[in-house]
Amino acid sequence: MLAEGKGFCGAVVAGPKLLLRLEGLLVLMAGVVLFARLEFSWSIFGWCFLLPDIAMAGYLINSRIGAAAYNCTHSYIGPLLLLLIGFTFNIYPLMAAGSIWLAHIGFDRALGYGLKYAQGFGYTHLGTIGNASRKVKRTGG
């Protein structure tokens, strides 16, 4: 089913989609700047940046579990809680982890990788990606 004739039902389309992707870019930048201010080693940033993507292993079981695992590690809730706890109690490793995690999510959102639906990896709140995108265009939903 199409939302306003432009995308997967349940996905943001047009202007709001662009705003959400720009928002993701700004979140990426904020995470990087925050990490830089903490003066941790950039090698830590590099080694940890892709860690949230380990959750995609859930797709090896099925798309419902994969989507749930991906969404747990790609929601702003986790990194914001780490940052809140880290800044409240002056725990620098939590601040660093939260800023890297936040940057990762912002990077994904800027690229158009949104939170997942159980239909499959390619069905996101920012629209369809990959094979799902081609399928939606071909079948109309």
Buried (B, 14 or more C-beta within 10 A) or exposed (E): EEBEEEBBEEBBBEEEBEEBBEEBBEBBBBBBEBBEEBEBEEEBBEEBBEEBBEBBEBBEEEBBBBBEBBBBBBEBEBBBEBBEEBBEEEBEEBBBBBBBBBBBBBBBBBBBBBBBBEBBBBBBBBBBBEEBBEBBEEEEE
